[in-house]
Amino acid sequence: MKNFTKKLFMMSVISIVLGAVLLGAGYSTGGLQAIKQRSEPKLVTKTFNQVTDLELDANYAEFEIKTGNVDKPTLTYYTHPKFISPISGNLKDGKLTISQKDRDVIITGGIEILGYGLNELGREKNFRLITLIFPNDTSLNTLTGSSMPSASVDGINFNEVDYNGQLTLLNSSVNKGQVDGSFNGIKTKLTNFTIKSDYAFVNLTDTSLEKGEISLANGGLTTDNSNLKSVSVSASEYGGIELNRGSIENFSFTSDNEKDDEDDYYYNVVGEVTINNVTLKGDNTIKGGNLNVDALLTDIKPIAYDLSTVKGNITLGSNFTDVKLDRDSSTGATTFKSQPSEQTGTLNISITKGDIKLQ
C-alpha cells in the first residue's frame, strides 16, 4: 500500500512538472495570445438613415452617444456568441431602438473562458461600450428608455427626454424632460426638466435649468457656475445641496424632515445647504426640519431677508451692520428681518432645528 501511494505521488509530481513545461512552451510560442485572439469579441458597425428619435434599452452596457465627422448615424458595439448579451439596432419610422437582451444559459469550455478573461483583464478595449455617432449639429425629437450602468450624450439637442438610469448630458439642450436616476449636466441648457434622484446625485456644471423640479432622497444636488431659474428642490430622508457660483432666481428648497425626536437618530441627522458666491434674484425660499444653512452671496445689500430658526443660531457676517436679532414670543424662534429701500430679490429661510449663517 505504501509503494502504491508513493508511485501515485510521483506520478502526480511528474504530471504537474510536465504540465508546467507544456504551459511554458505554449506561452513562449504564442499559445496564450492565440487563445486570446480566438476568444476576443468582434466589433460590429452599422449605419442608419433619417433618425429622428432614439430609444435605449440595456442592462449590461455603457452608452456613448455623440456627434462627429460621419455622414450617417453610426453604431458600433462588440459581440461575442457566449459572453456578451446580444445587441441589436433597429430603425423603424425614424425611431432607432438600441437594445440588449438577456442571454440564455451557455455551455463553454475552460480554454474559452480563459481567453475571454485575458481580453477583459487587458483593458485595451471596453467590450461593454456601445457607441453611437451622429453627424455634427444633430437634433432629435426624443430620447427615451433606460440603461445600466450609464449613458452619456454629447452635442445633441432634444425636444423631449424621458429616461431611467444614470444619464450625462454634455453640450446639449432639452426643451422638456424627466430623468429618474443619477444625472450630470455639463454645458447644457435644460427647460421644463424634472429629476428624481433616489440614493444618487445630481451635478450641474456650466448649465442652465429653467422651470425645473428636483427630488432628492439620500442624495444631493451640486452646482458649479450654473443658473437655476424657477426651480424647486425637495429632499426626503437625508438630502442636501451645494450651490457654487452662478445664480438662483425664484428658487426653493424644502426638506420634509420636520419631526424633532431626541431619541430618534434618523430625525436628528442634519442636512446641509451651502450657497457659495451665488447671485440671488427674485423670491427664494429654504425650508426644513433639521438643517444647517451657510450662504455667501455675491451682493447682500439689495436683498430682503426673513430668517428664522427655532432650535439654532443665526450668524451674520461683517457686511451686516447695525442689525438686531429678535426672538418670536410664540415659537421661541430666533429671527432676522431686513427690507432695503431698493431690492432685487428676497431670501426666506425657515428651519426647525439648525443654524443659519449669512455673509
C-alpha positions as CSV (number, residue, x, y, z in Angstrom):
1,M,0.0,0.0,0.0
2,K,2.9,2.3,0.8
3,N,4.5,1.6,-2.6
4,F,1.3,2.3,-4.4
5,T,0.9,5.7,-2.6
6,K,4.5,6.5,-3.3
7,K,4.0,5.8,-7.0
8,L,0.8,7.8,-7.2
9,F,2.6,10.7,-5.6
10,M,5.5,10.5,-8.0
11,M,3.1,10.4,-11.0
12,S,1.3,13.5,-9.7
13,V,4.5,15.4,-9.4
14,I,5.6,14.3,-12.8
15,S,2.2,15.4,-14.3
16,I,2.5,18.8,-12.6
17,V,6.0,19.3,-13.9
18,L,5.1,18.2,-17.4
19,G,2.0,20.5,-17.4
20,A,4.2,23.4,-16.3
21,V,6.7,22.6,-19.1
22,L,3.9,22.4,-21.7
23,L,2.4,25.6,-20.4
24,G,5.7,27.4,-20.6
25,A,6.3,26.0,-24.1
26,G,2.8,27.1,-25.2
27,Y,3.3,30.6,-23.8
28,S,6.7,31.0,-25.4
29,T,5.3,30.1,-28.8
30,G,2.3,32.4,-28.5
31,G,-0.2,30.0,-27.3
32,L,-1.9,32.3,-24.9
33,Q,-2.0,35.1,-27.5
34,A,-3.7,32.6,-29.9
35,I,-6.3,31.8,-27.2
36,K,-7.0,35.5,-26.6
37,Q,-7.4,36.1,-30.4
38,R,-9.8,33.1,-30.7
39,S,-11.9,34.4,-27.8
40,E,-11.8,38.1,-28.5
41,P,-15.2,39.8,-29.1
42,K,-15.8,41.1,-32.6
43,L,-16.5,44.7,-33.4
44,V,-19.8,45.4,-35.3
45,T,-20.5,48.6,-37.2
46,K,-23.9,49.7,-38.6
47,T,-25.2,52.9,-40.2
48,F,-28.7,54.3,-40.4
49,N,-30.7,56.9,-42.3
50,Q,-33.1,59.5,-41.1
51,V,-33.0,59.0,-37.3
52,T,-35.5,61.4,-35.5
53,D,-36.0,59.5,-32.2
54,L,-33.7,57.4,-30.0
55,E,-34.6,54.7,-27.5
56,L,-32.0,52.9,-25.4
57,D,-32.7,49.6,-23.5
58,A,-29.7,47.8,-22.0
59,N,-28.8,46.5,-18.5
60,Y,-25.2,45.5,-19.1
61,A,-23.8,48.1,-21.4
62,E,-22.4,51.7,-21.3
63,F,-23.7,54.1,-24.0
64,E,-21.6,56.8,-25.5
65,I,-23.7,59.0,-27.9
66,K,-22.0,61.9,-29.6
67,T,-21.6,63.9,-32.8
68,G,-18.7,63.6,-35.2
69,N,-17.5,63.6,-38.7
70,V,-19.8,61.0,-40.1
71,D,-22.3,61.2,-42.9
72,K,-24.9,58.9,-41.3
73,P,-25.7,57.8,-37.7
74,T,-23.1,55.1,-37.0
75,L,-23.5,52.4,-34.4
76,T,-20.5,50.3,-33.1
77,Y,-20.5,47.6,-30.4
78,Y,-18.8,44.4,-29.6
79,T,-20.4,40.9,-29.9
80,H,-19.5,37.5,-28.6
81,P,-21.6,34.3,-29.1
82,K,-21.3,33.4,-25.4
83,F,-20.0,36.2,-23.1
84,I,-21.8,39.3,-24.3
85,S,-25.6,39.5,-24.4
86,P,-27.0,40.1,-27.9
87,I,-27.2,43.8,-29.0
88,S,-29.5,45.0,-31.8
89,G,-30.1,48.3,-33.5
90,N,-33.4,48.6,-35.4
91,L,-34.7,51.7,-37.2
92,K,-38.5,52.0,-37.8
93,D,-40.4,55.1,-38.8
94,G,-37.4,57.3,-37.8
95,K,-37.1,55.7,-34.4
96,L,-33.8,54.0,-33.7
97,T,-34.0,51.4,-30.9
98,I,-30.8,50.0,-29.4
99,S,-31.5,47.1,-27.1
100,Q,-29.6,44.3,-25.4
101,K,-31.4,41.1,-24.5
102,D,-30.5,38.7,-21.7
103,R,-28.6,35.7,-22.8
104,D,-29.8,32.2,-22.1
105,V,-27.6,29.7,-20.2
106,I,-24.4,28.9,-22.1
107,I,-22.1,26.0,-22.2
108,T,-18.5,26.7,-22.8
109,G,-15.0,25.3,-22.0
110,G,-12.2,26.4,-19.7
111,I,-9.9,27.5,-22.6
112,E,-12.6,29.8,-24.0
113,I,-13.3,31.3,-20.5
114,L,-9.5,31.8,-20.0
115,G,-9.2,33.6,-23.4
116,Y,-12.1,35.9,-22.8
117,G,-10.9,36.7,-19.2
118,L,-7.4,37.6,-20.6
119,N,-9.1,40.0,-23.0
120,E,-11.1,41.6,-20.2
121,L,-8.0,41.9,-18.0
122,G,-6.1,43.5,-20.8
123,R,-8.3,46.6,-20.6
124,E,-7.3,47.6,-24.1
125,K,-11.0,47.8,-25.2
126,N,-14.2,48.2,-23.3
127,F,-16.3,45.4,-24.7
128,R,-19.4,46.7,-22.8
129,L,-19.3,50.1,-24.6
130,I,-22.0,50.9,-27.3
131,T,-21.1,53.9,-29.3
132,L,-23.5,55.9,-31.5
133,I,-22.1,58.8,-33.5
134,F,-24.4,61.3,-35.2
135,P,-23.4,63.9,-37.8
136,N,-22.5,67.3,-36.4
137,D,-25.3,69.7,-35.4
138,T,-27.8,66.9,-34.9
139,S,-31.2,67.5,-33.2
140,L,-33.5,64.7,-32.2
141,N,-37.1,64.7,-31.2
142,T,-36.9,62.3,-28.3
143,L,-34.6,60.3,-26.1
144,T,-36.3,57.5,-24.2
145,G,-35.5,54.3,-22.4
146,S,-33.2,53.1,-19.6
147,S,-29.7,51.7,-19.2
148,M,-27.3,50.4,-16.6
149,P,-24.7,51.3,-15.7
150,S,-24.7,54.6,-17.6
151,A,-25.3,56.6,-20.7
152,S,-23.6,59.9,-21.9
153,V,-24.7,62.2,-24.7
154,D,-22.5,64.9,-26.1
155,G,-23.5,67.6,-28.5
156,I,-27.1,66.7,-29.3
157,N,-30.3,68.7,-28.9
158,F,-33.6,67.1,-27.8
159,N,-37.1,68.2,-27.8
160,E,-38.0,65.8,-25.1
161,V,-36.2,63.3,-22.8
162,D,-37.8,60.5,-20.7
163,Y,-35.0,58.4,-19.2
164,N,-34.5,56.0,-16.4
165,G,-30.9,55.4,-15.2
166,Q,-27.6,57.3,-14.9
167,L,-27.5,59.9,-17.6
168,T,-24.9,62.6,-18.5
169,L,-25.7,65.4,-21.0
170,L,-22.8,67.5,-22.3
171,N,-23.0,70.4,-24.7
172,S,-26.7,69.6,-25.3
173,S,-30.1,71.1,-24.8
174,V,-33.5,69.7,-23.8
175,N,-36.9,71.6,-24.2
176,K,-38.8,69.2,-21.9
177,G,-37.8,66.1,-20.0
178,Q,-37.6,63.9,-17.0
179,V,-34.9,61.6,-15.6
180,D,-35.3,59.0,-12.8
181,G,-31.7,58.3,-11.6
182,S,-28.3,60.0,-11.3
183,F,-27.9,63.0,-13.6
184,N,-25.0,65.1,-14.7
185,G,-25.4,68.2,-16.8
186,I,-22.3,69.9,-18.3
187,K,-22.6,73.0,-20.5
188,T,-26.2,72.1,-21.2
189,K,-29.5,74.0,-21.4
190,L,-32.5,72.5,-19.7
191,T,-36.1,73.7,-19.6
192,N,-39.2,72.1,-18.1
193,F,-37.0,69.4,-16.7
194,T,-37.7,67.1,-13.8
195,I,-35.1,64.9,-12.0
196,K,-35.9,62.2,-9.4
197,S,-32.7,61.0,-7.8
198,D,-33.0,58.4,-5.1
199,Y,-29.8,57.3,-3.5
200,A,-28.0,59.1,-6.2
201,F,-26.6,62.6,-7.0
202,V,-27.4,65.4,-9.4
203,N,-24.5,67.6,-10.7
204,L,-24.8,70.7,-12.9
205,T,-21.7,72.4,-14.3
206,D,-21.9,75.4,-16.5
207,T,-25.5,74.5,-17.0
208,S,-28.8,76.4,-17.0
209,L,-32.0,74.9,-15.7
210,E,-35.3,76.8,-16.0
211,K,-38.7,75.6,-14.8
212,G,-37.4,72.5,-13.1
213,E,-38.1,70.2,-10.3
214,I,-35.5,68.1,-8.5
215,S,-36.5,65.4,-5.9
216,L,-33.7,64.0,-3.7
217,A,-33.8,61.1,-1.3
218,N,-30.5,60.2,0.4
219,G,-28.7,62.1,-2.3
220,G,-27.6,65.6,-3.1
221,L,-27.5,68.4,-5.7
222,T,-24.2,70.1,-6.5
223,T,-23.9,73.0,-9.0
224,D,-20.9,74.9,-10.3
225,N,-21.3,78.1,-12.3
226,S,-24.9,77.2,-13.2
227,N,-28.0,79.3,-13.3
228,L,-31.3,78.0,-11.8
229,K,-34.5,79.9,-12.5
230,S,-37.9,78.8,-11.2
231,V,-36.5,75.6,-9.8
232,S,-37.9,73.7,-6.8
233,V,-35.8,71.2,-4.9
234,S,-37.3,68.8,-2.4
235,A,-35.4,66.4,-0.1
236,S,-37.0,63.5,1.7
237,E,-35.0,61.5,4.2
238,Y,-31.4,62.9,4.1
239,G,-30.5,65.2,1.2
240,G,-28.6,68.4,0.8
241,I,-27.5,70.9,-1.8
242,E,-24.3,72.8,-2.6
243,L,-24.6,75.7,-5.0
244,N,-21.3,77.2,-6.2
245,R,-21.1,80.4,-8.2
246,G,-23.8,81.1,-10.8
247,S,-27.2,82.4,-9.9
248,I,-30.6,81.4,-8.5
249,E,-33.9,83.1,-9.3
250,N,-37.3,82.1,-7.8
251,F,-35.6,79.1,-6.3
252,S,-36.9,76.9,-3.4
253,F,-35.5,74.1,-1.3
254,T,-37.7,72.1,1.0
255,S,-36.7,69.3,3.4
256,D,-39.7,67.3,4.8
257,N,-37.6,66.2,7.8
258,E,-39.8,68.1,10.2
259,K,-40.0,65.7,13.2
260,D,-38.0,66.6,16.3
261,D,-37.4,63.4,18.4
262,E,-34.4,63.5,20.6
263,D,-34.4,59.6,20.8
264,D,-34.7,59.1,17.0
265,Y,-31.3,59.2,15.3
266,Y,-32.8,59.4,11.8
267,Y,-34.7,62.6,12.6
268,N,-31.6,64.2,14.2
269,V,-29.4,63.8,11.1
270,V,-28.7,67.4,9.9
271,G,-29.0,68.2,6.3
272,E,-26.7,70.8,4.7
273,V,-27.5,73.7,2.4
274,T,-24.3,75.6,1.2
275,I,-24.5,78.6,-1.1
276,N,-21.1,79.9,-2.2
277,N,-20.6,83.1,-4.3
278,V,-24.1,82.9,-5.9
279,T,-26.1,85.8,-7.3
280,L,-29.6,85.9,-6.0
281,K,-32.7,87.3,-7.8
282,G,-36.4,87.1,-7.4
283,D,-38.1,85.3,-4.5
284,N,-36.1,82.4,-2.9
285,T,-37.2,80.1,-0.1
286,I,-35.4,77.5,2.0
287,K,-37.5,75.5,4.5
288,G,-36.6,72.4,6.5
289,G,-36.6,70.5,9.7
290,N,-33.1,69.6,10.8
291,L,-31.0,71.7,8.5
292,N,-27.9,73.9,8.5
293,V,-27.7,76.8,6.0
294,D,-24.5,78.5,5.1
295,A,-24.9,81.2,2.5
296,L,-22.3,83.5,0.9
297,L,-24.0,85.8,-1.7
298,T,-22.2,88.0,-4.3
299,D,-24.2,91.1,-3.2
300,I,-26.1,91.1,0.0
301,K,-27.4,94.7,0.1
302,P,-30.3,94.7,-2.4
303,I,-31.8,91.5,-0.8
304,A,-34.7,91.4,1.6
305,Y,-34.2,88.8,4.3
306,D,-36.6,86.9,6.5
307,L,-34.7,84.3,8.6
308,S,-35.9,82.1,11.3
309,T,-34.7,79.0,13.3
310,V,-36.5,77.5,16.3
311,K,-33.6,75.5,17.7
312,G,-30.4,77.0,16.4
313,N,-28.4,80.2,15.9
314,I,-28.3,82.9,13.3
315,T,-24.8,84.3,12.5
316,L,-24.4,87.4,10.2
317,G,-21.2,88.4,8.5
318,S,-19.3,91.6,8.9
319,N,-21.1,93.1,5.9
320,F,-24.2,93.3,8.0
321,T,-24.0,96.4,10.2
322,D,-26.4,97.8,12.8
323,V,-28.5,94.7,12.8
324,K,-30.5,93.1,15.5
325,L,-31.7,89.6,16.0
326,D,-35.2,89.1,17.5
327,R,-37.0,86.3,19.2
328,D,-40.5,85.2,18.4
329,S,-42.5,85.2,21.7
330,S,-44.9,82.5,20.4
331,T,-42.5,80.0,19.0
332,G,-39.2,80.9,20.7
333,A,-37.5,81.2,17.3
334,T,-34.5,83.4,16.6
335,T,-35.4,85.7,13.7
336,F,-33.8,88.3,11.5
337,K,-35.6,90.6,9.0
338,S,-34.5,93.4,6.8
339,Q,-36.1,95.3,4.0
340,P,-33.8,97.5,1.8
341,S,-35.3,100.5,0.0
342,E,-34.4,99.1,-3.4
343,Q,-34.3,95.3,-3.7
344,T,-33.6,92.8,-6.5
345,G,-34.6,89.7,-4.6
346,T,-35.8,88.1,-1.3
347,L,-34.4,85.2,0.8
348,N,-36.7,83.5,3.2
349,I,-35.1,80.8,5.4
350,S,-37.3,78.9,8.0
351,I,-35.9,75.9,9.8
352,T,-36.9,73.9,12.9
353,K,-33.6,72.8,14.1
354,G,-30.2,74.0,12.8
355,D,-28.0,77.1,12.3
356,I,-28.2,79.8,9.7
357,K,-25.0,81.6,8.6
358,L,-25.3,84.5,6.2
359,Q,-22.4,86.5,4.8
